[in-house]
Amino acid sequence: MWSKRQAFSFLFVSLVFSLSFVLFPPFPRFDYDFEQFFPQDDEDLGFYQSYAQQFGEDNDYLLLAFENQGKEPWETDFLNRFQLLQREIEKLENVDTTLSVLNLKQPRISPFGIRLVPVVSIGQEPQKVNRLDFPLMDKFISKDGKALLLLVRNLKNISKEEGDILYGQILEKISESKLDLRAVAGKIQTQRDFVELMQAEFSFFLGLSLLTMLIMLILLFRSWWGVLIPIFVLGIGVVWGFGVILWLGKPLALMSVMQPTIFLIVGLGALVHLFSHLKQNLEKGFSVQQAIHRTFKHLLIPIGLTMLTTAFGFLSLWFTSVPALKDFGLTTGIGIFMMFLAVILITPGLLFLIRIPSFKNSSNSSKVWRLNRLFLGLLQYRKSVIWIFLGLSVLSIGLGAKVRINGFLLDNLPSNHPIRADFEYFDQQFGGSNPLEIAIWTPSEEGNIFDYAVLEEIQKIENKLQEIFEGVSLISPLTIAKVLNQAQNQGNREAFRFPSKGQYLRMEKILNSNPSQFVPSIYNPENRLARISGRLPDLGSLKMGEIRSSFQEFVDGEIDPEVLRVKWTGTAYLIDRGHESVTLQMARGLGVAFLLVGVIAGILFRSWRISLILLIPNIIPLLMMLAAMYLMDIELKLTTAILFSVAFGIAVDDSIHFMARLRTELASGRTYLYALKRTFLETGKALVLTTVILVLGFSLFLFSDFGVTFYTGLLIAMALLFALSADLLFLPLLLLPMKKVWESKVKKRFTNP
């Protein structure tokens, strides 16, 4: 195995596989879809999908705010250009409707019937603009009175590419209009800007990671072959990883920004182990061919297992119910596997192709002496060390229990990003940009959403929402009743209110006909299902969860379920539900990761007790990471909760290396204590080195503008340092009482091969 001929055969296979990417090139596609963060096993998702079939997606809109160069927007020239722009945008493909003050019409009821009067009429003179006192127009005028809102609703289910084209066309029309665009917010704009930032960060981290790897290799091996071969293998591994991912039709999503660095870090860790071991064999006097053979013979299984457990840490995310996390876990696991193939298929052949110089034996006596003193100290103070770790674990559990679960829509963007500024503008001037959707329906088939008793219940709901969200502007069936009540009173603003019984009777015939011409997309044709909709600021999933809980208590106590049923829904609600489910998602990911690693350890060591020992020192770093989150005021959300299973999958590698080496030492006939000491001295150096590499690699993410990338780097780097301390200080003490178990396992292995 691993002869020159076999190595060249593997190299040829690698060349053919690499050429396949040239002959059948995969095309990179970036995507960012809010819906990918909806938990798929949530029954609320099914309800919303049915609801959206009736009323459309609640986030298929673009908000455009225009100012008149600091002046009031009621000049005829500005309004004419604004109106022309609205008409031009409405002609664009994939635009459903547009809405502004200029196409709002107020109904007037007279003995001659109903007529619709434009709310804003543009005259010929510069300042000749007639405006009616219609409360609904307030939704389209900024609170400071300087800007007008144009709402563009796109067609349902347009693709990311179609959304990009549409947004580009809208910007082109705005540029031609010479209007001053003050702020913009909406799905197609946010998705495009997110993807552009992702593309920039993807390239940045790929280049930065390769540069960092190059510096590390120079410092570690100080030889041209010890630098160029790993860099070449790492580069090919990244190409293979992303090539296969793209061949599978998977787009590069938000968290794909981290994947180049993750693939490179994992691959570099394996190569450092291989090259360090190869160098040691050469220093011992083995020929190049013998050294290569011995290196891959001894390290293939440990390296394969460690990369496998790392991949399992990511693949465990497949068992969550959030598509974005499932795809990230699957694609990262695939990429790590492809990096493993690159390491074992390409590296031996390249080593045989070049001329490797001989090495003089180097001394590491000072490092060994330090580790020896540490090992003796552990034996002397083992009870104290065990109590310290137990105490830290209990403290970490206490602090970790206080970590808040909270998430915001724009969590991942930097605080100074223009999107944030635009969203804040809409929050301040137009009441928000996040959709508020509440479904209401009559429980009986004979019920009508415009029955007076039903409208009374809707009035209670709207009053409660006004109490919770001061100043929120709502649209509902009650709005139609208010509009008609005002229409019956010749447009008097004071009449825009809940109608009395007599006023209702005068408008009942109209309500039972087709009042959607006054306020569209509010109810279904059967008049049984309707919506209460509006826009809110992004208050975070924690605050909104408290609000929804309070609102549900109100509904249960005050709304008659025989008259009206009420359910909060919408995309913002589903995203919040995703954040609220982090405990479940984290438990699923960790549970699968624990199970997979436990099975691997059970097969490798053939003992459930040893498997348990392997897990214990790798649970402690996770608890300490949770405590660190509380101390640093980092909140739990979907994108931080997944880091626990990822950190576990990476951190457990050190424990596997430690215990695999212990088994090898025992198999060579050494006594248990001496084998444990030898393992500690020899493996300890490797653990420190690989941890330094991993921490430096993940620390690169601290340069990211994306919140998810930044916190991934920070938290996993911390978890790896915690894991190193647990593996060096706690794991040996846990293994001391396992003398009989280990010796029996080794004895059985060699007496019953």
C-alpha positions in Angstrom: 0.0 0.0 0.0 1.2 3.5 -0.9 4.0 2.3 -3.1 5.3 4.7 -5.8 3.2 2.9 -8.5 0.0 3.2 -6.5 0.7 6.8 -5.6 1.1 7.6 -9.3 -2.1 5.8 -10.1 -3.9 7.9 -7.6 -2.3 11.0 -9.1 -3.5 10.0 -12.6 -7.1 9.5 -11.3 -6.9 12.9 -9.6 -5.8 14.5 -12.9 -8.7 12.9 -14.8 -11.1 14.0 -12.1 -9.7 17.6 -12.2 -10.0 17.7 -16.0 -13.7 16.8 -15.7 -14.3 20.2 -14.2 -12.7 21.8 -17.3 -14.7 19.7 -19.7 -17.9 20.0 -17.8 -17.5 23.3 -15.9 -19.9 24.0 -13.0 -21.3 27.5 -13.0 -21.3 29.3 -9.7 -24.7 30.7 -8.6 -25.2 32.8 -5.5 -28.5 33.0 -3.8 -30.0 34.4 -0.6 -33.6 33.6 0.1 -35.4 34.6 3.4 -37.7 31.6 3.0 -34.8 29.2 3.4 -34.8 30.1 7.1 -38.4 28.9 7.7 -38.6 25.8 9.9 -40.2 23.2 7.5 -41.8 21.1 10.2 -43.7 24.1 11.7 -47.4 23.8 11.1 -47.5 27.6 10.8 -45.6 27.3 7.5 -48.3 25.2 5.9 -50.9 27.7 7.1 -49.0 30.6 5.6 -48.5 28.9 2.3 -52.3 28.4 2.1 -52.8 32.0 3.2 -50.4 33.3 0.5 -52.3 31.5 -2.2 -55.2 33.8 -1.3 -53.4 37.1 -0.8 -49.9 36.7 -2.2 -46.6 36.7 -0.4 -46.5 39.5 2.2 -42.9 40.4 1.3 -43.2 40.6 -2.5 -42.9 44.4 -2.5 -40.4 47.2 -2.8 -40.6 50.4 -0.9 -39.3 53.5 -2.6 -39.2 56.9 -0.8 -38.6 60.0 -2.9 -37.9 63.6 -1.7 -38.2 66.9 -3.5 -34.7 68.1 -2.8 -35.6 69.0 0.8 -38.8 70.8 -0.1 -42.4 69.7 0.3 -43.4 67.2 -2.3 -46.6 69.0 -3.4 -45.1 70.9 -6.4 -46.6 70.0 -9.7 -43.2 69.3 -11.4 -42.2 66.8 -8.8 -45.6 65.1 -8.7 -45.7 64.9 -12.5 -42.3 63.2 -12.6 -43.3 61.0 -9.7 -46.5 60.0 -11.6 -44.6 59.3 -14.8 -42.1 57.1 -13.0 -44.9 55.1 -11.3 -46.5 54.5 -14.7 -43.2 53.5 -16.3 -42.4 51.0 -13.4 -45.9 49.5 -13.6 -45.2 48.6 -17.3 -42.2 46.5 -16.4 -42.3 42.8 -16.6 -42.8 41.0 -13.3 -44.4 44.1 -11.7 -47.9 43.3 -10.4 -49.1 46.7 -9.2 -47.8 50.0 -7.9 -49.4 52.1 -5.3 -48.9 55.7 -4.1 -51.0 58.8 -3.1 -51.4 59.5 -6.8 -53.5 56.5 -7.6 -55.5 56.5 -4.3 -59.2 57.3 -4.8 -61.7 58.2 -2.1 -65.3 57.0 -2.6 -68.1 59.4 -2.2 -71.7 58.2 -1.7 -74.6 60.4 -2.9 -78.2 59.8 -4.0 -76.8 59.3 -7.5 -74.5 56.4 -6.4 -70.8 55.9 -5.7 -68.1 57.9 -7.4 -64.4 57.6 -6.8 -62.5 60.9 -6.4 -58.6 61.1 -6.7 -57.1 61.9 -3.4 -54.4 64.1 -5.1 -55.2 66.2 -8.2 -52.4 67.9 -10.0 -53.2 71.3 -11.5 -51.4 73.3 -14.1 -49.9 75.9 -11.9 -46.6 75.1 -9.9 -48.3 75.0 -6.5 -51.8 74.0 -7.7 -52.3 70.6 -6.0 -55.6 69.6 -4.5 -55.5 67.1 -1.7 -58.4 65.4 0.0 -58.4 64.7 3.7 -58.2 60.9 3.3 -56.6 59.0 6.3 -55.2 56.2 4.1 -52.9 58.6 2.3 -50.9 59.0 5.5 -49.4 55.6 4.8 -47.7 57.1 1.7 -46.4 60.3 3.2 -43.4 60.4 5.5 -44.0 61.7 9.1 -41.8 64.7 8.4 -43.8 65.5 5.3 -40.8 65.6 3.0 -41.1 62.2 1.2 -43.7 60.3 -0.8 -43.7 56.5 -0.8 -44.1 54.4 -4.0 -44.9 50.7 -3.2 -44.0 48.3 -6.0 -45.5 44.8 -5.7 -43.8 42.2 -7.9 -45.4 39.1 -9.2 -45.4 36.0 -7.0 -42.6 33.4 -7.0 -40.2 35.3 -9.3 -36.7 33.8 -9.2 -33.6 35.5 -7.7 -32.4 36.2 -11.3 -35.7 37.8 -12.3 -35.7 39.9 -9.1 -32.2 41.2 -9.9 -33.3 42.1 -13.4 -36.4 43.8 -12.2 -34.5 45.8 -9.5 -32.0 46.9 -12.1 -34.7 48.1 -14.4 -36.4 50.0 -11.6 -33.2 51.7 -10.7 -32.7 52.6 -14.4 -36.2 54.2 -14.5 -35.5 56.1 -11.3 -32.2 57.4 -12.8 -34.0 58.6 -16.0 -36.7 60.3 -13.9 -34.1 62.6 -12.1 -36.0 62.0 -8.9 -34.2 62.0 -5.5 -34.4 58.5 -4.1 -34.2 58.9 -0.4 -34.4 55.2 0.7 -35.3 51.8 -0.7 -36.2 48.6 1.1 -37.7 45.3 0.0 -37.1 41.7 -0.8 -35.5 41.9 -4.3 -33.3 44.8 -3.2 -32.1 43.1 0.0 -31.5 39.8 -1.7 -29.4 41.5 -4.4 -27.3 43.5 -2.0 -26.8 40.5 0.2 -25.6 38.4 -2.7 -23.2 41.2 -3.9 -21.7 41.4 -0.4 -21.5 37.6 -0.3 -19.6 37.5 -3.6 -17.1 40.1 -2.4 -16.6 38.2 0.9 -16.3 34.9 -0.8 -13.4 36.1 -2.9 -11.8 38.0 0.0 -11.8 35.0 2.4 -10.6 32.6 -0.3 -7.6 34.8 -1.0 -7.0 35.7 2.7 -7.2 32.0 3.7 -4.7 30.9 1.1 -2.3 33.7 2.1 -2.6 32.7 5.8 -2.1 29.0 5.0 1.0 29.9 3.0 2.5 31.9 5.9 1.7 29.0 8.3 3.4 26.5 6.1 6.5 28.6 5.7 6.8 29.0 9.5 6.2 25.3 10.1 8.3 23.5 7.5 10.7 26.2 6.0 11.2 24.2 2.8 9.9 24.8 -0.7 8.3 21.4 -1.0 6.7 21.6 2.5 5.0 24.8 1.3 4.1 24.3 -2.4 2.8 20.8 -2.2 0.3 21.5 0.6 -0.8 24.8 -1.1 -1.4 22.9 -4.4 -3.3 20.1 -2.7 -5.4 22.6 -0.7 -6.2 24.5 -3.9 -7.3 21.4 -5.7 -9.3 20.3 -2.7 -11.2 23.6 -2.7 -11.9 23.3 -6.5 -13.1 19.7 -6.0 -15.3 20.6 -3.1 -17.1 23.6 -4.8 -17.1 21.8 -8.1 -19.1 18.8 -6.7 -21.4 21.2 -4.8 -22.2 23.1 -7.9 -22.6 20.0 -10.0 -25.3 18.9 -7.5 -27.1 22.1 -8.3 -26.6 23.7 -4.9 -26.3 27.6 -5.0 -23.7 29.4 -2.9 -25.8 30.9 0.0 -25.1 33.2 2.9 -23.0 30.8 4.9 -21.1 29.6 1.9 -18.8 32.6 2.5 -17.2 30.5 5.3 -16.7 27.3 3.3 -13.4 28.1 1.5 -11.7 28.8 4.8 -13.3 25.8 6.5 -12.1 23.5 3.7 -8.6 24.9 3.8 -8.4 24.8 7.6 -9.5 21.1 7.8 -7.2 20.2 4.9 -4.2 22.1 6.4 -4.7 20.3 9.7 -4.4 16.9 7.9 -1.4 17.9 5.9 0.4 19.3 8.9 0.0 15.9 10.6 1.2 14.1 7.5 4.2 16.3 6.8 5.3 16.5 10.4 5.2 12.7 10.6 7.0 12.4 7.3 9.7 14.7 8.5 10.1 12.7 11.7 10.5 9.5 9.7 13.1 11.1 7.5 15.0 12.3 10.5 15.0 8.7 11.9 16.9 7.6 8.7 14.2 6.0 6.7 14.4 6.4 2.9 11.9 8.7 1.2 9.8 5.7 -0.1 9.8 4.1 3.4 9.0 7.4 5.1 6.0 8.0 2.8 4.8 4.5 3.2 5.0 4.6 7.0 3.5 8.0 7.2 0.3 7.2 5.3 0.1 3.7 6.8 0.0 5.1 10.4 -2.0 8.3 9.8 -4.5 7.3 7.1 -7.1 6.0 9.7 -6.6 8.8 12.3 -6.7 11.5 9.7 -9.7 9.9 8.0 -11.5 9.6 11.3 -10.9 13.2 12.3 -11.9 14.6 9.0 -15.0 12.3 9.1 -16.0 13.5 12.5 -15.5 17.1 11.3 -17.7 16.4 8.3 -20.3 14.7 10.6 -20.4 17.9 12.7 -21.6 19.7 9.7 -23.7 16.9 8.2 -25.6 16.7 11.5 -27.2 20.0 10.5 -29.1 18.0 7.8 -31.3 16.8 10.6 -32.5 20.3 11.5 -35.7 21.5 9.9 -34.4 24.8 8.4 -33.4 24.4 4.7 -30.6 27.0 4.9 -28.9 25.0 7.7 -29.6 21.7 6.0 -27.9 22.8 2.8 -25.0 24.4 4.6 -24.4 21.2 6.6 -24.7 19.0 3.5 -22.5 21.0 1.2 -19.8 21.7 3.8 -19.7 17.9 4.7 -19.3 17.1 1.0 -16.6 19.7 0.6 -14.6 18.3 3.6 -14.9 14.8 2.1 -13.6 16.1 -1.2 -10.7 17.8 0.6 -9.9 14.4 2.3 -9.8 12.7 -1.1 -7.5 15.4 -2.5 -5.1 14.9 0.5 -4.8 11.2 0.2 -4.9 10.9 -3.6 -2.6 13.8 -4.6 -0.1 14.2 -1.8 1.7 10.8 -2.1 2.2 11.1 -5.8 3.6 14.6 -5.5 6.0 13.5 -2.7 7.3 10.8 -5.0 7.8 13.1 -7.9 10.1 15.6 -6.1 13.5 15.2 -4.5 13.2 15.5 -0.8 16.4 16.3 1.0 17.6 14.4 4.1 17.1 15.8 7.6 19.2 15.9 10.7 17.6 14.8 13.9 16.2 17.8 15.7 15.7 17.9 19.4 12.4 18.9 21.1 13.6 18.2 24.6 12.5 21.5 26.0 8.9 21.0 24.8 8.9 17.5 26.0 10.2 18.6 29.4 7.4 21.2 29.7 4.8 18.6 28.8 6.4 16.1 31.2 6.1 18.6 34.1 2.5 19.3 33.2 1.7 15.6 33.2 3.3 15.1 36.6 1.4 18.1 37.9 -1.9 16.7 36.7 -1.2 13.4 38.6 -0.3 15.3 41.7 -3.3 17.6 41.7 -5.8 15.5 39.8 -8.6 15.8 42.3 -8.3 19.6 42.3 -8.2 19.7 38.4 -11.3 17.5 38.2 -13.2 19.7 40.7 -12.2 22.8 38.8 -13.6 21.4 35.5 -16.7 20.3 37.2 -17.1 23.7 38.9 -16.6 25.4 35.5 -19.1 23.2 33.9 -21.8 23.9 36.6 -21.0 27.7 36.3 -21.2 27.5 32.5 -24.6 25.8 32.7 -25.8 28.5 35.0 -24.6 31.4 32.9 -25.6 29.7 29.6 -29.1 29.3 30.8 -29.3 33.1 30.8 -28.4 33.5 27.1 -31.3 35.1 25.3 -32.8 33.7 22.1 -33.2 36.7 19.8 -32.8 37.4 16.1 -33.3 40.3 13.7 -33.9 40.3 10.0 -30.7 42.2 9.2 -28.5 40.6 11.9 -25.9 39.5 9.4 -25.3 43.0 7.9 -22.7 45.4 9.4 -24.1 48.3 11.4 -22.9 50.8 8.9 -24.3 49.1 5.8 -26.6 51.3 3.6 -29.4 48.7 3.8 -29.6 49.2 7.6 -29.8 53.0 7.2 -32.7 52.6 4.7 -34.6 50.2 6.9 -34.2 52.6 9.8 -35.5 55.4 7.7 -38.7 53.5 6.9 -39.0 52.5 10.5 -38.9 56.2 11.6 -40.8 57.8 8.7 -43.3 55.2 7.5 -43.9 53.0 10.5 -41.6 50.2 9.5 -40.7 47.9 6.6 -41.4 44.4 8.1 -44.8 43.0 7.1 -47.4 42.5 9.8 -49.9 39.8 8.9 -52.8 38.5 10.9 -55.3 36.0 9.4 -58.9 36.3 10.5 -61.8 34.1 9.4 -65.4 33.2 10.4 -65.7 29.7 11.8 -69.2 28.9 10.3 -69.8 28.6 6.6 -72.7 31.0 6.8 -70.5 33.7 8.4 -69.5 36.8 6.6 -66.4 38.8 7.4 -68.5 42.0 6.9 -71.1 41.0 9.5 -71.5 43.7 12.1 -70.6 41.3 14.9 -67.5 40.3 13.1 -66.5 43.9 12.5 -66.9 44.6 16.2 -64.4 41.8 17.0 -62.0 43.1 14.4 -62.3 46.6 16.0 -61.2 45.0 19.3 -58.2 43.4 17.6 -57.2 46.7 16.0 -57.5 48.6 19.2 -55.2 46.1 20.9 -52.7 46.3 18.1 -52.8 50.1 18.3 -52.2 49.8 22.0 -49.2 47.5 21.4 -47.7 49.3 18.4 -48.5 52.9 18.9 -49.3 54.6 15.6 -49.3 51.5 13.5 -51.3 51.8 10.3 -53.5 48.8 9.6 -55.6 47.6 6.6 -58.4 45.2 7.2 -62.1 44.6 6.4 -62.8 47.2 9.0 -60.8 49.7 6.9 -63.4 49.3 4.1 -66.2 49.9 6.6 -64.4 53.1 7.8 -63.8 54.3 4.2 -67.5 53.8 3.3 -68.6 55.5 6.5 -66.4 58.5 5.6 -67.9 58.3 2.0 -71.4 58.5 3.4 -70.5 61.7 5.2 -69.0 63.6 2.2 -65.4 62.8 3.0 -65.5 64.2 6.6 -62.3 62.9 8.2 -64.1 62.5 11.6 -66.3 59.9 10.0 -63.3 57.6 9.2 -64.2 55.4 12.2 -66.1 52.3 13.2 -69.7 52.8 12.0 -72.6 52.9 14.3 -75.4 50.3 13.8 -77.4 52.7 11.7 -74.5 53.8 9.6 -73.6 50.1 9.0 -77.1 49.4 7.8 -76.8 52.1 5.2 -73.6 50.6 3.8 -74.5 46.9 4.3 -75.6 46.5 0.7 -72.3 47.8 -0.6 -70.3 45.6 1.8 -72.2 42.5 0.5 -71.5 43.4 -3.1 -67.8 44.0 -4.1 -66.1 46.6 -1.9 -62.6 45.5 -2.9 -62.5 48.4 -5.4 -62.0 50.7 -2.4 -59.3 48.6 -0.6 -58.1 45.6 -2.6 -56.6 42.3 -1.5 -58.2 42.2 1.9 -60.6 39.3 1.8 -61.3 36.2 -0.2 -64.2 35.8 -2.7 -66.3 33.8 -0.1 -66.1 36.7 2.4 -65.0 34.3 5.1 -61.2 34.7 5.2 -59.5 38.1 5.5 -56.4 39.8 6.7 -55.2 42.5 9.0 -52.0 43.8 7.5 -49.5 46.6 8.2 -45.8 47.3 8.5 -43.7 47.3 11.7 -40.1 48.0 12.6 -37.9 45.0 13.2 -38.1 44.6 17.0 -36.4 41.2 17.2 -37.8 37.7 17.7 -37.5 38.0 21.5 -39.6 41.2 21.7 -42.1 40.0 19.1 -42.4 36.7 20.8 -43.4 38.4 24.0 -45.9 40.7 22.1 -47.4 37.7 20.3 -47.8 35.8 23.5 -49.6 38.8 25.1 -51.7 39.3 22.0 -52.7 35.6 22.0 -53.8 35.9 25.7 -56.0 38.9 24.6 -57.5 36.9 21.8 -58.2 33.9 24.0 -59.9 36.1 26.6 -61.6 38.8 24.6 -62.4 37.5 21.1 -65.4 35.2 20.7 -64.2 32.1 18.8 -67.8 31.4 17.6 -67.7 34.8 15.7 -64.1 35.2 14.6 -60.9 33.1 14.6 -57.5 34.9 14.7 -54.0 33.6 13.8 -50.7 35.5 13.4 -48.8 34.6 10.2 -46.5 36.0 7.6 -42.8 35.8 6.6 -41.5 37.9 9.5 -43.4 35.7 11.9 -42.0 32.5 10.3 -38.4 33.9 10.5 -39.0 34.7 14.2 -40.4 31.2 14.7 -37.1 29.9 13.2 -35.1 31.8 15.8 -37.4 30.6 18.5 -36.8 27.0 17.5 -33.0 27.2 18.0 -33.2 25.1 21.2 -34.8 22.3 19.2 -32.5 22.8 16.1 -29.4 22.8 18.4 -30.6 19.6 20.2 -31.2 17.8 16.9 -27.8 18.8 15.5 -25.9 17.9 18.7 -27.8 14.7 19.3 -27.0 13.5 15.8 -23.3 14.6 16.2 -23.0 12.8 19.6 -24.6 9.7 18.1 -22.3 9.6 15.1 -19.1 10.2 17.0 -20.2 7.7 19.7 -20.7 5.1 17.0 -17.3 5.8 15.4 -15.6 5.6 18.8 -17.5 2.4 19.7 -16.3 0.8 16.4 -12.8 2.0 16.9 -12.3 1.2 20.6 -15.1 -1.5 21.0 -16.3 -0.1 24.3 -19.3 2.1 25.2 -17.5 3.3 28.3 -14.6 4.5 26.3 -17.0 6.2 23.9 -18.6 8.0 26.8 -15.2 9.1 28.1 -14.5 10.5 24.6 -17.7 12.6 24.7 -17.3 14.1 28.2 -14.3 16.4 27.6 -16.0 17.6 24.4 -19.2 18.6 26.0 -17.4 20.9 28.5 -16.1 23.3 25.8 -19.7 23.6 24.4 -20.9 24.6 27.9 -18.0 27.1 28.3 -18.8 28.5 24.8 -22.4 29.1 25.9 -21.2 30.8 29.0 -18.9 33.0 27.0 -21.9 34.0 24.8 -23.7 35.3 27.9 -20.6 37.2 29.2 -20.1 38.8 25.8 -23.8 39.5 25.3 -24.1 37.3 22.2 -27.6 36.1 21.6 -28.7 32.7 20.4 -30.3 32.5 17.0 -30.4 30.1 14.1 -26.9 31.1 12.8 -25.2 30.9 16.2 -27.0 27.8 17.6 -25.7 25.6 14.8 -22.1 26.4 15.8 -22.4 24.0 18.7 -22.6 20.9 16.6 -20.0 22.3 14.2 -17.6 23.1 17.1 -18.2 19.6 18.6 -17.4 17.9 15.3 -14.1 19.8 15.0 -13.1 19.7 18.7 -13.6 16.0 19.1 -10.8 15.3 16.6 -8.2 16.0 19.3 -9.7 13.5 21.6 -9.8 10.8 18.9 -6.1 11.5 18.1 -5.2 11.2 21.8 -7.1 8.0 22.4 -6.0 6.4 19.1 -2.4 7.0 20.1 -3.0 5.6 23.5 -4.3 2.4 21.9 -1.2 2.2 19.7 1.1 2.7 22.8 -0.7 -0.1 24.7 -0.5 -2.4 21.7 3.3 -2.0 21.7 3.4 -3.7 25.1 3.9 -0.6 27.4 2.3 -0.4 30.8 -0.9 1.6 31.0 0.5 4.6 33.0 3.7 4.8 30.8 1.5 4.5 27.6 -0.7 7.3 28.9 2.4 9.5 29.6 3.9 8.8 26.2 0.6 9.6 24.5 0.4 12.9 26.5 4.0 13.9 25.6 3.8 12.9 21.9 0.2 13.8 21.1 0.2 17.0 23.2 2.6 18.7 20.8 0.4 17.8 17.8 -2.8 18.9 19.6 -1.3 22.3 20.5 0.0 22.8 16.9 -3.3 21.8 15.2 -5.3 23.9 17.6 -3.2 26.9 16.9 -3.7 26.4 13.1 -7.5 26.0 13.5 -7.8 29.0 15.8 -5.8 31.2 13.5 -7.8 29.9 10.5 -11.2 30.6 12.2 -9.9 33.9 13.4 -9.9 35.1 9.8 -13.7 35.3 10.0 -13.3 38.2 12.5 -12.6 40.3 9.4 -16.1 39.6 8.0 -18.9 42.1 7.6 -21.4 39.3 8.0 -22.6 38.7 11.5 -22.9 34.9 11.0 -19.4 34.7 9.7 -17.9 36.9 12.4 -19.5 35.0 15.3 -18.6 31.7 13.7 -14.9 32.7 13.8 -15.1 34.1 17.3 -17.1 31.3 19.0 -15.5 28.3 17.3 -12.0 29.7 18.0 -12.9 30.0 21.6 -14.5 26.5 21.7 -11.3 25.0 20.2 -9.2 26.6 22.9 -11.6 25.3 25.6 -11.4 21.9 23.9 -7.6 21.9 24.0 -7.5 22.6 27.7 -10.1 19.8 28.3 -8.1 17.3 26.2 -4.8 18.1 27.8 -5.9 18.6 31.4 -9.1 16.7 31.9 -9.1 13.8 29.4 -6.0 12.1 30.9 -7.5 12.1 34.3 -10.7 10.6 33.0 -8.7 7.8 31.4 -6.7 6.9 34.5 -9.5 4.7 36.1 -10.0 3.0 32.7 -6.8 0.9 33.0 -8.5 -2.5 33.1 -10.9 -1.7 30.3 -8.2 -0.5 27.9 -5.8 -3.4 28.7 -8.6 -6.0 28.2 -9.5 -4.4 24.8 -5.9 -4.4 23.6 -5.4 -8.0 24.8 -8.5 -9.2 23.0 -7.5 -7.5 19.9 -4.1 -9.2 19.7 -5.2 -12.6 21.1 -8.2 -12.8 18.8 -7.2 -11.0 15.6 
